[in-house]
């Protein structure tokens, strides 16, 4: 199971995790960090300290940073998923149409490149067949 380290930064001071903790995946390590952020924030708010400037850095088993988790990201309320004004709806629909057009253009481009690759593959296959026939006729089987 992978080992992760969790360095905690608060008021500019870094507390380095020297032990580490095993988790089945980075996702599980992140979810545990999320819970720790909520617990620490609750404690800090109880003493009227602001947890929004704190953060965790998740490091892999070689102590390379793999994720930065600011408390402010965890504590920030979720943004509404739907546009709230007609202008935002129009803009969202326009962006979707542009992405669809872009996607279709990319799909056509990939189709052309795939066709080129298929033709090149067929040419290579034909050349290999001819070379095999020539080598068999010149050197016997």
N, C-alpha and C positions, 0 to 999 in steps of 0.2 A: 504494500500500500504506500502511495506517495507521502513523503514528509513535507510539511509546509511550516514556515516560520512567519510570525506575525509581529512586525515592529510597530509600536504604538507611538504616535507623535501627539504631544499635548503642550500647548504654550511654547512651542519651539523646541521642547526637549524630547529626544527620542529614547524610548525604552526598547532595547534590543531583546528579542526572543532568543534565548540561548538553547532552549530545549527542543522546540518544534512540536508539531502534532501531526499524526497520521490521519489522512482522509482518503476516501475512495477516489475523489476527483477534486479538481479545482472548484467546480460548482459547489460541492459540499463544503469546502473550506470557505468559500465566499458566503454561503448561507449561514454558516456558524459565525463568521465575522459580522454579518448583518445583525444577528441576534445579540452579539456582544456589544455592538454599537448602541443598540437600543437600551441594553441594561446599563451601560456606562453613562449614556446620556440621561437616563432617568436619575441615576445617582448624582450626576453633576447638577442637574436642574434642581434637585432637592437642596443643594447647597448654594443655589443661585449662581452657579458657574455656567458659562456658555460653551456647550459641547460642539458648536458648529465649526470651530477652528481645529478640532482634533481629526486625526485620521489613522488608519491602519494601512500598512504596506504588507501585502502577502508576498512571500518569497518562496521559491522552489527549494528542493533539497540541496541545491548547490548555492543557495542564498542569492539567487538572481531574482530581481523584482518581477513579478508576473501580474500584479494588480494593485492599484492604489484605490483605497476606499475612504473618501472623505465623509465624515459624519454628516456634513451638510447635505450630501446626496441622499443619504438614508433618511434623514429627517425632513427633507423637502416634501410637501404634499404633492400628490400625483396631479399632473396637468390634465384638463379635460381632453377626452379623446376626439370629440366632435367639434367642428367649427361652430361658432356661436352666432355669426352674422352672415347675411347673404353674401357679402363681399368675400368672406373667408371661404364659403362654399364654392363660389365661382372660381376663386383662386386655386382651391384644392382640386376641383374638377379640371381646370386648365393644366395644372401640373401633372395630373394623371394622364390626360390626353397626350401631353408632351412625352411622358415616360413610355406610353404605349407606342407612340410613333418611333421613338428612339429604339425601343425594344424590337420593333418590326424591322427597322433598318439594320440593326445589329444581326438579327436573325437571317436576313437576306445576305449580309456580308459573310456570315459564317457558312451559309449554304453554298455560296460561290467558292469559298476556300475549301470546303469539304469536297466539292465537285473537282476542283483542281487536284486535290490530294488523291482522290479516287482515280483520276486519269493518270496521274504520275505512277500510282501503284500498279495499274493495269499495264502501263508501258514497261515498268521494271519487271513485272511478272513475264511479259512477252519476251523481253530481252533475256531473262534468265532461262526461259524455255529454249530460245534459240541457241544460247551458249551451251546448254546441256546437250542439245541435239548435235551441235558442232563438235563438242568434246567427245561425245559417244561415237560419232562417225569417224573422227580422226584417231582416237585412242582406243576405241572398242569399249565394250561394257565390262 
